[in-house]
């Protein structure tokens, strides 16, 4: 799944654009509301509208799947796991801060 994460965002952008473009073409070609026309034209229009809506729905469904499956893996895999030198350096810094806090507490208690 990690190899899919690197292509997820460009694929989401491309598929969303294709789905939106198809929806815009359907509205431009056939209008937002049905017109009174002859039965042959109405059936041809209905077929093209259903095919267009189906293709757009598939595009948006794939976008949703990619967003749910691939993008969380990308976010979790992008941060390096702490280990080795990073952990040792962090522990040393925490110990130094703890000593500094103890020194400040002693100074405050004398006042």
PDB file as gemmi writes it, atoms N, CA and C in Angstrom:
CRYST1    1.000    1.000    1.000  90.00  90.00  90.00 P 1                      
ATOM      1  N   UNK A   1       0.815  -1.192   0.000  1.00  0.00           N  
ATOM      2  CA  UNK A   1       0.000   0.000   0.000  1.00  0.00           C  
ATOM      3  C   UNK A   1       0.863   1.263   0.000  1.00  0.00           C  
ATOM      4  N   UNK A   2       2.122   1.130   0.455  1.00  0.00           N  
ATOM      5  CA  UNK A   2       2.996   2.304   0.533  1.00  0.00           C  
ATOM      6  C   UNK A   2       3.316   2.851  -0.853  1.00  0.00           C  
ATOM      7  N   UNK A   3       3.458   1.979  -1.852  1.00  0.00           N  
ATOM      8  CA  UNK A   3       3.735   2.467  -3.202  1.00  0.00           C  
ATOM      9  C   UNK A   3       2.537   3.214  -3.783  1.00  0.00           C  
ATOM     10  N   UNK A   4       1.347   2.881  -3.348  1.00  0.00           N  
ATOM     11  CA  UNK A   4       0.143   3.556  -3.812  1.00  0.00           C  
ATOM     12  C   UNK A   4       0.034   4.963  -3.235  1.00  0.00           C  
ATOM     13  N   UNK A   5       0.598   5.178  -2.063  1.00  0.00           N  
ATOM     14  CA  UNK A   5       0.477   6.471  -1.391  1.00  0.00           C  
ATOM     15  C   UNK A   5       1.163   7.581  -2.154  1.00  0.00           C  
ATOM     16  N   UNK A   6       2.259   7.290  -2.846  1.00  0.00           N  
ATOM     17  CA  UNK A   6       2.968   8.348  -3.565  1.00  0.00           C  
ATOM     18  C   UNK A   6       2.195   8.829  -4.790  1.00  0.00           C  
ATOM     19  N   UNK A   7       1.298   8.014  -5.302  1.00  0.00           N  
ATOM     20  CA  UNK A   7       0.500   8.401  -6.473  1.00  0.00           C  
ATOM     21  C   UNK A   7      -0.925   8.811  -6.111  1.00  0.00           C  
ATOM     22  N   UNK A   8      -1.286   8.744  -4.843  1.00  0.00           N  
ATOM     23  CA  UNK A   8      -2.676   8.966  -4.438  1.00  0.00           C  
ATOM     24  C   UNK A   8      -3.134  10.401  -4.688  1.00  0.00           C  
ATOM     25  N   UNK A   9      -2.352  11.377  -4.252  1.00  0.00           N  
ATOM     26  CA  UNK A   9      -2.802  12.765  -4.387  1.00  0.00           C  
ATOM     27  C   UNK A   9      -2.912  13.200  -5.852  1.00  0.00           C  
ATOM     28  N   UNK A  10      -1.930  12.933  -6.719  1.00  0.00           N  
ATOM     29  CA  UNK A  10      -2.121  13.283  -8.134  1.00  0.00           C  
ATOM     30  C   UNK A  10      -3.302  12.550  -8.762  1.00  0.00           C  
ATOM     31  N   UNK A  11      -3.510  11.295  -8.391  1.00  0.00           N  
ATOM     32  CA  UNK A  11      -4.650  10.548  -8.935  1.00  0.00           C  
ATOM     33  C   UNK A  11      -5.963  11.136  -8.455  1.00  0.00           C  
ATOM     34  N   UNK A  12      -6.023  11.561  -7.203  1.00  0.00           N  
ATOM     35  CA  UNK A  12      -7.237  12.184  -6.673  1.00  0.00           C  
ATOM     36  C   UNK A  12      -7.546  13.467  -7.430  1.00  0.00           C  
ATOM     37  N   UNK A  13      -6.528  14.268  -7.667  1.00  0.00           N  
ATOM     38  CA  UNK A  13      -6.736  15.523  -8.397  1.00  0.00           C  
ATOM     39  C   UNK A  13      -7.198  15.247  -9.822  1.00  0.00           C  
ATOM     40  N   UNK A  14      -6.559  14.298 -10.498  1.00  0.00           N  
ATOM     41  CA  UNK A  14      -6.917  13.992 -11.883  1.00  0.00           C  
ATOM     42  C   UNK A  14      -8.328  13.414 -11.987  1.00  0.00           C  
ATOM     43  N   UNK A  15      -8.659  12.455 -11.123  1.00  0.00           N  
ATOM     44  CA  UNK A  15      -9.984  11.839 -11.205  1.00  0.00           C  
ATOM     45  C   UNK A  15     -11.097  12.803 -10.816  1.00  0.00           C  
ATOM     46  N   UNK A  16     -10.844  13.658  -9.855  1.00  0.00           N  
ATOM     47  CA  UNK A  16     -11.845  14.662  -9.500  1.00  0.00           C  
ATOM     48  C   UNK A  16     -12.073  15.620 -10.667  1.00  0.00           C  
ATOM     49  N   UNK A  17     -10.994  15.995 -11.339  1.00  0.00           N  
ATOM     50  CA  UNK A  17     -11.120  16.885 -12.490  1.00  0.00           C  
ATOM     51  C   UNK A  17     -11.894  16.226 -13.626  1.00  0.00           C  
ATOM     52  N   UNK A  18     -11.618  14.956 -13.883  1.00  0.00           N  
ATOM     53  CA  UNK A  18     -12.333  14.236 -14.946  1.00  0.00           C  
ATOM     54  C   UNK A  18     -13.816  14.127 -14.607  1.00  0.00           C  
ATOM     55  N   UNK A  19     -14.132  13.758 -13.371  1.00  0.00           N  
ATOM     56  CA  UNK A  19     -15.537  13.650 -12.971  1.00  0.00           C  
ATOM     57  C   UNK A  19     -16.268  14.977 -13.054  1.00  0.00           C  
ATOM     58  N   UNK A  20     -15.624  16.054 -12.617  1.00  0.00           N  
ATOM     59  CA  UNK A  20     -16.261  17.372 -12.686  1.00  0.00           C  
ATOM     60  C   UNK A  20     -16.421  17.822 -14.133  1.00  0.00           C  
ATOM     61  N   UNK A  21     -15.423  17.523 -14.972  1.00  0.00           N  
ATOM     62  CA  UNK A  21     -15.510  17.892 -16.385  1.00  0.00           C  
ATOM     63  C   UNK A  21     -16.664  17.165 -17.069  1.00  0.00           C  
ATOM     64  N   UNK A  22     -16.823  15.882 -16.760  1.00  0.00           N  
ATOM     65  CA  UNK A  22     -17.941  15.120 -17.343  1.00  0.00           C  
ATOM     66  C   UNK A  22     -19.276  15.697 -16.893  1.00  0.00           C  
ATOM     67  N   UNK A  23     -19.401  16.035 -15.629  1.00  0.00           N  
ATOM     68  CA  UNK A  23     -20.655  16.616 -15.138  1.00  0.00           C  
ATOM     69  C   UNK A  23     -20.941  17.953 -15.819  1.00  0.00           C  
ATOM     70  N   UNK A  24     -19.905  18.761 -15.993  1.00  0.00           N  
ATOM     71  CA  UNK A  24     -20.102  20.047 -16.682  1.00  0.00           C  
ATOM     72  C   UNK A  24     -20.517  19.842 -18.134  1.00  0.00           C  
ATOM     73  N   UNK A  25     -19.901  18.868 -18.812  1.00  0.00           N  
ATOM     74  CA  UNK A  25     -20.292  18.580 -20.190  1.00  0.00           C  
ATOM     75  C   UNK A  25     -21.742  18.129 -20.283  1.00  0.00           C  
ATOM     76  N   UNK A  26     -22.167  17.308 -19.342  1.00  0.00           N  
ATOM     77  CA  UNK A  26     -23.561  16.852 -19.356  1.00  0.00           C  
ATOM     78  C   UNK A  26     -24.521  18.016 -19.173  1.00  0.00           C  
ATOM     79  N   UNK A  27     -24.192  18.918 -18.276  1.00  0.00           N  
ATOM     80  CA  UNK A  27     -25.076  20.069 -18.056  1.00  0.00           C  
ATOM     81  C   UNK A  27     -25.069  20.985 -19.274  1.00  0.00           C  
ATOM     82  N   UNK A  28     -23.903  21.200 -19.875  1.00  0.00           N  
ATOM     83  CA  UNK A  28     -23.837  22.060 -21.056  1.00  0.00           C  
ATOM     84  C   UNK A  28     -24.558  21.441 -22.251  1.00  0.00           C  
ATOM     85  N   UNK A  29     -24.406  20.138 -22.426  1.00  0.00           N  
ATOM     86  CA  UNK A  29     -24.998  19.487 -23.594  1.00  0.00           C  
ATOM     87  C   UNK A  29     -26.497  19.277 -23.438  1.00  0.00           C  
ATOM     88  N   UNK A  30     -26.922  18.810 -22.286  1.00  0.00           N  
ATOM     89  CA  UNK A  30     -28.324  18.438 -22.122  1.00  0.00           C  
ATOM     90  C   UNK A  30     -29.108  19.390 -21.239  1.00  0.00           C  
ATOM     91  N   UNK A  31     -28.457  20.317 -20.594  1.00  0.00           N  
ATOM     92  CA  UNK A  31     -29.166  21.242 -19.718  1.00  0.00           C  
ATOM     93  C   UNK A  31     -29.430  20.633 -18.356  1.00  0.00           C  
ATOM     94  N   UNK A  32     -29.840  21.473 -17.446  1.00  0.00           N  
ATOM     95  CA  UNK A  32     -30.090  21.013 -16.088  1.00  0.00           C  
ATOM     96  C   UNK A  32     -31.471  20.384 -15.945  1.00  0.00           C  
ATOM     97  N   UNK A  33     -32.392  20.741 -16.800  1.00  0.00           N  
ATOM     98  CA  UNK A  33     -33.745  20.182 -16.714  1.00  0.00           C  
ATOM     99  C   UNK A  33     -34.111  19.533 -18.049  1.00  0.00           C  
ATOM    100  N   UNK A  34     -34.925  18.509 -18.019  1.00  0.00           N  
ATOM    101  CA  UNK A  34     -35.302  17.833 -19.263  1.00  0.00           C  
ATOM    102  C   UNK A  34     -36.204  18.716 -20.132  1.00  0.00           C  
ATOM    103  N   UNK A  35     -36.016  18.596 -21.446  1.00  0.00           N  
ATOM    104  CA  UNK A  35     -36.831  19.340 -22.403  1.00  0.00           C  
ATOM    105  C   UNK A  35     -37.818  18.396 -23.073  1.00  0.00           C  
ATOM    106  N   UNK A  36     -38.900  18.957 -23.562  1.00  0.00           N  
ATOM    107  CA  UNK A  36     -39.863  18.151 -24.322  1.00  0.00           C  
ATOM    108  C   UNK A  36     -39.293  17.956 -25.727  1.00  0.00           C  
ATOM    109  N   UNK A  37     -39.136  16.702 -26.117  1.00  0.00           N  
ATOM    110  CA  UNK A  37     -38.569  16.399 -27.425  1.00  0.00           C  
ATOM    111  C   UNK A  37     -39.128  15.083 -27.921  1.00  0.00           C  
ATOM    112  N   UNK A  38     -38.740  14.697 -29.124  1.00  0.00           N  
ATOM    113  CA  UNK A  38     -39.244  13.444 -29.686  1.00  0.00           C  
ATOM    114  C   UNK A  38     -38.677  12.250 -28.912  1.00  0.00           C  
ATOM    115  N   UNK A  39     -39.360  11.114 -28.959  1.00  0.00           N  
ATOM    116  CA  UNK A  39     -38.966   9.959 -28.154  1.00  0.00           C  
ATOM    117  C   UNK A  39     -37.565   9.428 -28.477  1.00  0.00           C  
ATOM    118  N   UNK A  40     -37.167   9.473 -29.751  1.00  0.00           N  
ATOM    119  CA  UNK A  40     -35.834   8.976 -30.105  1.00  0.00           C  
ATOM    120  C   UNK A  40     -34.743   9.853 -29.482  1.00  0.00           C  
ATOM    121  N   UNK A  41     -34.934  11.154 -29.569  1.00  0.00           N  
ATOM    122  CA  UNK A  41     -33.962  12.088 -28.980  1.00  0.00           C  
ATOM    123  C   UNK A  41     -33.936  11.956 -27.455  1.00  0.00           C  
ATOM    124  N   UNK A  42     -35.095  11.754 -26.859  1.00  0.00           N  
ATOM    125  CA  UNK A  42     -35.165  11.613 -25.402  1.00  0.00           C  
ATOM    126  C   UNK A  42     -34.456  10.350 -24.936  1.00  0.00           C  
ATOM    127  N   UNK A  43     -34.605   9.244 -25.650  1.00  0.00           N  
ATOM    128  CA  UNK A  43     -33.939   8.008 -25.239  1.00  0.00           C  
ATOM    129  C   UNK A  43     -32.426   8.110 -25.447  1.00  0.00           C  
ATOM    130  N   UNK A  44     -31.995   8.746 -26.544  1.00  0.00           N  
ATOM    131  CA  UNK A  44     -30.559   8.939 -26.769  1.00  0.00           C  
ATOM    132  C   UNK A  44     -29.968   9.831 -25.681  1.00  0.00           C  
ATOM    133  N   UNK A  45     -30.692  10.865 -25.341  1.00  0.00           N  
ATOM    134  CA  UNK A  45     -30.246  11.781 -24.293  1.00  0.00           C  
ATOM    135  C   UNK A  45     -30.165  11.062 -22.941  1.00  0.00           C  
ATOM    136  N   UNK A  46     -31.138  10.228 -22.659  1.00  0.00           N  
ATOM    137  CA  UNK A  46     -31.162   9.490 -21.404  1.00  0.00           C  
ATOM    138  C   UNK A  46     -29.978   8.521 -21.309  1.00  0.00           C  
ATOM    139  N   UNK A  47     -29.674   7.845 -22.430  1.00  0.00           N  
ATOM    140  CA  UNK A  47     -28.545   6.910 -22.429  1.00  0.00           C  
ATOM    141  C   UNK A  47     -27.244   7.660 -22.160  1.00  0.00           C  
ATOM    142  N   UNK A  48     -27.007   8.763 -22.877  1.00  0.00           N  
ATOM    143  CA  UNK A  48     -25.772   9.527 -22.678  1.00  0.00           C  
ATOM    144  C   UNK A  48     -25.689  10.105 -21.270  1.00  0.00           C  
ATOM    145  N   UNK A  49     -26.804  10.553 -20.748  1.00  0.00           N  
ATOM    146  CA  UNK A  49     -26.798  11.100 -19.385  1.00  0.00           C  
ATOM    147  C   UNK A  49     -26.470  10.013 -18.372  1.00  0.00           C  
ATOM    148  N   UNK A  50     -27.045   8.837 -18.525  1.00  0.00           N  
ATOM    149  CA  UNK A  50     -26.769   7.747 -17.587  1.00  0.00           C  
ATOM    150  C   UNK A  50     -25.313   7.281 -17.671  1.00  0.00           C  
ATOM    151  N   UNK A  51     -24.789   7.188 -18.893  1.00  0.00           N  
ATOM    152  CA  UNK A  51     -23.384   6.794 -19.053  1.00  0.00           C  
ATOM    153  C   UNK A  51     -22.474   7.852 -18.429  1.00  0.00           C  
ATOM    154  N   UNK A  52     -22.764   9.113 -18.692  1.00  0.00           N  
ATOM    155  CA  UNK A  52     -21.946  10.188 -18.133  1.00  0.00           C  
ATOM    156  C   UNK A  52     -22.004  10.221 -16.622  1.00  0.00           C  
ATOM    157  N   UNK A  53     -23.191  10.099 -16.062  1.00  0.00           N  
ATOM    158  CA  UNK A  53     -23.324  10.080 -14.602  1.00  0.00           C  
ATOM    159  C   UNK A  53     -22.619   8.858 -13.997  1.00  0.00           C  
ATOM    160  N   UNK A  54     -22.696   7.739 -14.690  1.00  0.00           N  
ATOM    161  CA  UNK A  54     -22.021   6.530 -14.200  1.00  0.00           C  
ATOM    162  C   UNK A  54     -20.511   6.686 -14.189  1.00  0.00           C  
ATOM    163  N   UNK A  55     -19.950   7.239 -15.274  1.00  0.00           N  
ATOM    164  CA  UNK A  55     -18.501   7.441 -15.337  1.00  0.00           C  
ATOM    165  C   UNK A  55     -18.064   8.441 -14.273  1.00  0.00           C  
ATOM    166  N   UNK A  56     -18.804   9.522 -14.110  1.00  0.00           N  
ATOM    167  CA  UNK A  56     -18.470  10.516 -13.082  1.00  0.00           C  
ATOM    168  C   UNK A  56     -18.574   9.901 -11.687  1.00  0.00           C  
ATOM    169  N   UNK A  57     -19.579   9.077 -11.462  1.00  0.00           N  
ATOM    170  CA  UNK A  57     -19.727   8.430 -10.159  1.00  0.00           C  
ATOM    171  C   UNK A  57     -18.575   7.475  -9.880  1.00  0.00           C  
ATOM    172  N   UNK A  58     -18.111   6.769 -10.896  1.00  0.00           N  
ATOM    173  CA  UNK A  58     -16.962   5.880 -10.723  1.00  0.00           C  
ATOM    174  C   UNK A  58     -15.716   6.690 -10.384  1.00  0.00           C  
ATOM    175  N   UNK A  59     -15.525   7.821 -11.074  1.00  0.00           N  
ATOM    176  CA  UNK A  59     -14.377   8.690 -10.772  1.00  0.00           C  
ATOM    177  C   UNK A  59     -14.416   9.147  -9.319  1.00  0.00           C  
ATOM    178  N   UNK A  60     -15.564   9.612  -8.869  1.00  0.00           N  
ATOM    179  CA  UNK A  60     -15.669  10.110  -7.499  1.00  0.00           C  
ATOM    180  C   UNK A  60     -15.556   8.979  -6.474  1.00  0.00           C  
ATOM    181  N   UNK A  61     -16.021   7.784  -6.816  1.00  0.00           N  
ATOM    182  CA  UNK A  61     -15.887   6.647  -5.891  1.00  0.00           C  
ATOM    183  C   UNK A  61     -14.425   6.233  -5.745  1.00  0.00           C  
ATOM    184  N   UNK A  62     -13.682   6.238  -6.846  1.00  0.00           N  
ATOM    185  CA  UNK A  62     -12.257   5.910  -6.772  1.00  0.00           C  
ATOM    186  C   UNK A  62     -11.511   6.973  -5.969  1.00  0.00           C  
ATOM    187  N   UNK A  63     -11.903   8.229  -6.143  1.00  0.00           N  
ATOM    188  CA  UNK A  63     -11.302   9.317  -5.358  1.00  0.00           C  
ATOM    189  C   UNK A  63     -11.542   9.077  -3.866  1.00  0.00           C  
ATOM    190  N   UNK A  64     -12.749   8.709  -3.514  1.00  0.00           N  
ATOM    191  CA  UNK A  64     -13.062   8.461  -2.102  1.00  0.00           C  
ATOM    192  C   UNK A  64     -12.252   7.282  -1.559  1.00  0.00           C  
ATOM    193  N   UNK A  65     -12.129   6.221  -2.347  1.00  0.00           N  
ATOM    194  CA  UNK A  65     -11.337   5.072  -1.904  1.00  0.00           C  
ATOM    195  C   UNK A  65      -9.870   5.433  -1.727  1.00  0.00           C  
ATOM    196  N   UNK A  66      -9.318   6.177  -2.676  1.00  0.00           N  
ATOM    197  CA  UNK A  66      -7.922   6.586  -2.555  1.00  0.00           C  
ATOM    198  C   UNK A  66      -7.710   7.479  -1.333  1.00  0.00           C  
ATOM    199  N   UNK A  67      -8.642   8.374  -1.093  1.00  0.00           N  
ATOM    200  CA  UNK A  67      -8.506   9.279   0.048  1.00  0.00           C  
ATOM    201  C   UNK A  67      -8.575   8.522   1.370  1.00  0.00           C  
ATOM    202  N   UNK A  68      -9.415   7.516   1.440  1.00  0.00           N  
ATOM    203  CA  UNK A  68      -9.583   6.772   2.689  1.00  0.00           C  
ATOM    204  C   UNK A  68      -8.462   5.754   2.898  1.00  0.00           C  
ATOM    205  N   UNK A  69      -8.018   5.113   1.824  1.00  0.00           N  
ATOM    206  CA  UNK A  69      -7.041   4.036   1.961  1.00  0.00           C  
ATOM    207  C   UNK A  69      -5.603   4.531   1.860  1.00  0.00           C  
ATOM    208  N   UNK A  70      -5.283   5.321   0.846  1.00  0.00           N  
ATOM    209  CA  UNK A  70      -3.881   5.632   0.557  1.00  0.00           C  
ATOM    210  C   UNK A  70      -3.346   6.820   1.343  1.00  0.00           C  
ATOM    211  N   UNK A  71      -4.127   7.861   1.518  1.00  0.00           N  
ATOM    212  CA  UNK A  71      -3.586   9.060   2.153  1.00  0.00           C  
ATOM    213  C   UNK A  71      -3.244   8.884   3.626  1.00  0.00           C  
ATOM    214  N   UNK A  72      -4.034   8.172   4.440  1.00  0.00           N  
ATOM    215  CA  UNK A  72      -3.580   7.964   5.820  1.00  0.00           C  
ATOM    216  C   UNK A  72      -2.263   7.198   5.896  1.00  0.00           C  
ATOM    217  N   UNK A  73      -2.008   6.279   5.002  1.00  0.00           N  
ATOM    218  CA  UNK A  73      -0.742   5.574   4.964  1.00  0.00           C  
ATOM    219  C   UNK A  73       0.408   6.485   4.614  1.00  0.00           C  
ATOM    220  N   UNK A  74       0.142   7.457   3.763  1.00  0.00           N  
ATOM    221  CA  UNK A  74       1.179   8.410   3.380  1.00  0.00           C  
ATOM    222  C   UNK A  74       1.561   9.278   4.563  1.00  0.00           C  
ATOM    223  N   UNK A  75       0.579   9.725   5.329  1.00  0.00           N  
ATOM    224  CA  UNK A  75       0.847  10.589   6.474  1.00  0.00           C  
ATOM    225  C   UNK A  75       1.615   9.821   7.548  1.00  0.00           C  
ATOM    226  N   UNK A  76       1.216   8.580   7.799  1.00  0.00           N  
ATOM    227  CA  UNK A  76       1.868   7.798   8.849  1.00  0.00           C  
ATOM    228  C   UNK A  76       3.265   7.361   8.429  1.00  0.00           C  
ATOM    229  N   UNK A  77       3.483   7.100   7.169  1.00  0.00           N  
ATOM    230  CA  UNK A  77       4.775   6.638   6.708  1.00  0.00           C  
ATOM    231  C   UNK A  77       5.770   7.744   6.449  1.00  0.00           C  
ATOM    232  N   UNK A  78       5.353   9.002   6.429  1.00  0.00           N  
ATOM    233  CA  UNK A  78       6.260  10.081   6.065  1.00  0.00           C  
ATOM    234  C   UNK A  78       7.153  10.501   7.231  1.00  0.00           C  
ATOM    235  N   UNK A  79       6.722  10.307   8.451  1.00  0.00           N  
ATOM    236  CA  UNK A  79       7.527  10.716   9.605  1.00  0.00           C  
ATOM    237  C   UNK A  79       8.524   9.612   9.949  1.00  0.00           C  
ATOM    238  N   UNK A  80       9.792   9.975  10.148  1.00  0.00           N  
ATOM    239  CA  UNK A  80      10.769   8.948  10.498  1.00  0.00           C  
ATOM    240  C   UNK A  80      10.522   8.426  11.911  1.00  0.00           C  
ATOM    241  N   UNK A  81      10.696   7.153  12.071  1.00  0.00           N  
ATOM    242  CA  UNK A  81      10.494   6.543  13.381  1.00  0.00           C  
ATOM    243  C   UNK A  81      11.669   6.888  14.285  1.00  0.00           C  
ATOM    244  N   UNK A  82      11.382   7.271  15.531  1.00  0.00           N  
ATOM    245  CA  UNK A  82      12.493   7.589  16.425  1.00  0.00           C  
ATOM    246  C   UNK A  82      13.275   6.330  16.767  1.00  0.00           C  
ATOM    247  N   UNK A  83      14.562   6.492  16.864  1.00  0.00           N  
ATOM    248  CA  UNK A  83      15.377   5.334  17.192  1.00  0.00           C  
ATOM    249  C   UNK A  83      16.839   5.718  17.273  1.00  0.00           C  
ATOM    250  N   UNK A  84      17.607   4.883  17.908  1.00  0.00           N  
ATOM    251  CA  UNK A  84      19.047   5.027  17.942  1.00  0.00           C  
ATOM    252  C   UNK A  84      19.528   6.358  18.474  1.00  0.00           C  
ATOM    253  N   UNK A  85      20.217   7.104  17.632  1.00  0.00           N  
ATOM    254  CA  UNK A  85      20.842   8.366  18.030  1.00  0.00           C  
ATOM    255  C   UNK A  85      19.814   9.421  18.404  1.00  0.00           C  
ATOM    256  N   UNK A  86      18.699   9.475  17.682  1.00  0.00           N  
ATOM    257  CA  UNK A  86      17.683  10.484  17.981  1.00  0.00           C  
ATOM    258  C   UNK A  86      17.120  10.281  19.382  1.00  0.00           C  
ATOM    259  N   UNK A  87      16.879   9.040  19.771  1.00  0.00           N  
ATOM    260  CA  UNK A  87      16.352   8.760  21.099  1.00  0.00           C  
ATOM    261  C   UNK A  87      17.385   9.068  22.180  1.00  0.00           C  
ATOM    262  N   UNK A  88      18.631   8.722  21.936  1.00  0.00           N  
ATOM    263  CA  UNK A  88      19.683   8.987  22.911  1.00  0.00           C  
ATOM    264  C   UNK A  88      19.886  10.488  23.098  1.00  0.00           C  
ATOM    265  N   UNK A  89      19.869  11.235  22.014  1.00  0.00           N  
ATOM    266  CA  UNK A  89      20.038  12.685  22.103  1.00  0.00           C  
ATOM    267  C   UNK A  89      18.867  13.319  22.828  1.00  0.00           C  
ATOM    268  N   UNK A  90      17.668  12.822  22.579  1.00  0.00           N  
ATOM    269  CA  UNK A  90      16.485  13.350  23.257  1.00  0.00           C  
ATOM    270  C   UNK A  90      16.531  13.060  24.752  1.00  0.00           C  
ATOM    271  N   UNK A  91      16.936  11.849  25.108  1.00  0.00           N  
ATOM    272  CA  UNK A  91      17.037  11.503  26.531  1.00  0.00           C  
ATOM    273  C   UNK A  91      18.092  12.346  27.232  1.00  0.00           C  
ATOM    274  N   UNK A  92      19.215  12.593  26.569  1.00  0.00           N  
ATOM    275  CA  UNK A  92      20.265  13.428  27.161  1.00  0.00           C  
ATOM    276  C   UNK A  92      19.770  14.855  27.374  1.00  0.00           C  
ATOM    277  N   UNK A  93      19.028  15.369  26.420  1.00  0.00           N  
ATOM    278  CA  UNK A  93      18.491  16.727  26.552  1.00  0.00           C  
ATOM    279  C   UNK A  93      17.468  16.800  27.686  1.00  0.00           C  
ATOM    280  N   UNK A  94      16.633  15.774  27.812  1.00  0.00           N  
ATOM    281  CA  UNK A  94      15.654  15.742  28.898  1.00  0.00           C  
ATOM    282  C   UNK A  94      16.330  15.675  30.262  1.00  0.00           C  
ATOM    283  N   UNK A  95      17.392  14.879  30.374  1.00  0.00           N  
ATOM    284  CA  UNK A  95      18.126  14.811  31.638  1.00  0.00           C  
ATOM    285  C   UNK A  95      18.774  16.154  31.972  1.00  0.00           C  
ATOM    286  N   UNK A  96      19.304  16.825  30.973  1.00  0.00           N  
ATOM    287  CA  UNK A  96      19.906  18.143  31.197  1.00  0.00           C  
ATOM    288  C   UNK A  96      18.853  19.139  31.682  1.00  0.00           C  
ATOM    289  N   UNK A  97      17.672  19.103  31.082  1.00  0.00           N  
ATOM    290  CA  UNK A  97      16.596  19.997  31.507  1.00  0.00           C  
ATOM    291  C   UNK A  97      16.136  19.650  32.922  1.00  0.00           C  
ATOM    292  N   UNK A  98      16.099  18.369  33.262  1.00  0.00           N  
ATOM    293  CA  UNK A  98      15.707  17.968  34.612  1.00  0.00           C  
ATOM    294  C   UNK A  98      16.715  18.484  35.641  1.00  0.00           C  
ATOM    295  N   UNK A  99      18.012  18.398  35.323  1.00  0.00           N  
ATOM    296  CA  UNK A  99      19.029  18.942  36.231  1.00  0.00           C  
ATOM    297  C   UNK A  99      18.881  20.448  36.384  1.00  0.00           C  
ATOM    298  N   UNK A 100      18.592  21.136  35.285  1.00  0.00           N  
ATOM    299  CA  UNK A 100      18.410  22.597  35.332  1.00  0.00           C  
ATOM    300  C   UNK A 100      17.190  22.953  36.195  1.00  0.00           C  
ATOM    301  N   UNK A 101      16.112  22.200  36.060  1.00  0.00           N  
ATOM    302  CA  UNK A 101      14.926  22.452  36.886  1.00  0.00           C  
ATOM    303  C   UNK A 101      15.229  22.224  38.365  1.00  0.00           C  
ATOM    304  N   UNK A 102      15.971  21.179  38.661  1.00  0.00           N  
ATOM    305  CA  UNK A 102      16.325  20.908  40.056  1.00  0.00           C  
ATOM    306  C   UNK A 102      17.193  22.026  40.619  1.00  0.00           C  
ATOM    307  N   UNK A 103      18.125  22.540  39.822  1.00  0.00           N  
ATOM    308  CA  UNK A 103      18.969  23.652  40.261  1.00  0.00           C  
ATOM    309  C   UNK A 103      18.137  24.900  40.525  1.00  0.00           C  
ATOM    310  N   UNK A 104      17.150  25.167  39.642  1.00  0.00           N  
ATOM    311  CA  UNK A 104      16.276  26.332  39.837  1.00  0.00           C  
ATOM    312  C   UNK A 104      15.405  26.165  41.080  1.00  0.00           C  
ATOM    313  N   UNK A 105      14.941  24.945  41.374  1.00  0.00           N  
ATOM    314  CA  UNK A 105      14.137  24.706  42.573  1.00  0.00           C  
ATOM    315  C   UNK A 105      14.958  24.966  43.837  1.00  0.00           C  
ATOM    316  N   UNK A 106      16.183  24.516  43.816  1.00  0.00           N  
ATOM    317  CA  UNK A 106      17.060  24.750  44.974  1.00  0.00           C  
ATOM    318  C   UNK A 106      17.301  26.252  45.168  1.00  0.00           C  
ATOM    319  N   UNK A 107      17.493  26.962  44.077  1.00  0.00           N  
ATOM    320  CA  UNK A 107      17.715  28.404  44.163  1.00  0.00           C  
ATOM    321  C   UNK A 107      16.467  29.109  44.728  1.00  0.00           C  
ATOM    322  N   UNK A 108      15.308  28.711  44.280  1.00  0.00           N  
ATOM    323  CA  UNK A 108      14.062  29.311  44.763  1.00  0.00           C  
ATOM    324  C   UNK A 108      13.804  28.966  46.239  1.00  0.00           C  
ATOM    325  N   UNK A 109      14.158  27.774  46.645  1.00  0.00           N  
ATOM    326  CA  UNK A 109      13.910  27.378  48.034  1.00  0.00           C  
ATOM    327  C   UNK A 109      14.811  28.156  48.993  1.00  0.00           C  
ATOM    328  N   UNK A 110      15.971  28.606  48.554  1.00  0.00           N  
ATOM    329  CA  UNK A 110      16.855  29.405  49.394  1.00  0.00           C  
ATOM    330  C   UNK A 110      16.332  30.816  49.584  1.00  0.00           C  
ATOM    331  N   UNK A 111      15.526  31.283  48.682  1.00  0.00           N  
ATOM    332  CA  UNK A 111      15.026  32.658  48.775  1.00  0.00           C  
ATOM    333  C   UNK A 111      13.963  32.762  49.783  1.00  0.00           C  
TER     334      UNK A 111                                                      
END                                                                             
